[in-house]
Amino acid sequence: MFLVLFLDTQHLVIRHQEMFAGTISSIVVHPREIVRAALKANAAAIILAHNHPSGKAEPSHADHVITEQVINACLLLEVRVLDHLVIGRVNAFLLPSADGFKRFFAIIVRSL
């Protein structure tokens, strides 16, 4: 599952939406659909999140690529990508945001 949180200028959640669903090993994400939904929500910023069915939160090369694609698509319309959260069974990993931050949080995810 690929989820997007849409935020206002104060970074308060306007709404969230499950944008894409995948198979046991892959998901197809369309950056233009994310941008379209952000504009429809009148969002100033977004947070991306998706789970890894394997249970490992370590971001894949494809995760890094799609994050960059979404950041670049959103930049044109002044929508900031604050973070991309990859969720595993035991922990979660935040990919670098548009601001270049990279953080790791160990959290328990009870259901995926």
Long-range contacts (C-beta under 8 A, 24 or more apart in sequence): 1-27, 1-50, 1-51, 2-27, 2-29, 2-48, 2-49, 2-50, 3-48, 3-49, 3-50, 4-34, 4-37, 4-38, 4-46, 4-47, 4-48, 4-49, 5-46, 5-47, 5-49, 6-37, 6-38, 6-41, 6-43, 6-46, 7-43, 7-44, 7-45, 7-46, 7-47, 7-82, 8-42, 8-43, 8-44, 8-45, 9-44, 9-45, 11-44, 11-45, 11-82, 14-41, 14-42, 14-43, 15-41, 24-53, 25-53, 25-54, 29-66, 29-70, 31-66, 31-69, 31-70, 31-72, 31-73, 31-74, 32-73, 34-70, 34-73, 34-74, 35-70, 35-73, 35-74, 35-77, 35-79, 38-74, 38-77, 38-79, 39-77, 39-79, 43-79, 44-78, 44-79, 44-80, 45-79, 45-80, 45-81, 45-82, 46-74, 46-79, 46-80, 46-81, 46-82, 47-81, 47-82, 47-83, 47-84, 47-85, 48-81, 48-83, 48-84, 48-85, 49-84, 49-85, 49-86, 49-87, 50-85, 50-86, 50-87, 51-86, 51-87, 51-88, 51-109, 51-112, 52-86, 52-87, 52-88, 53-112, 54-88, 55-88, 55-89, 55-90, 55-112, 56-88, 57-86, 57-87, 57-88, 57-90, 57-91, 57-92, 57-93, 58-86, 58-88, 58-93, 59-84, 59-86, 59-93, 59-95, 63-95, 64-95, 67-95, 67-96, 71-97, 71-98, 74-98, 87-112
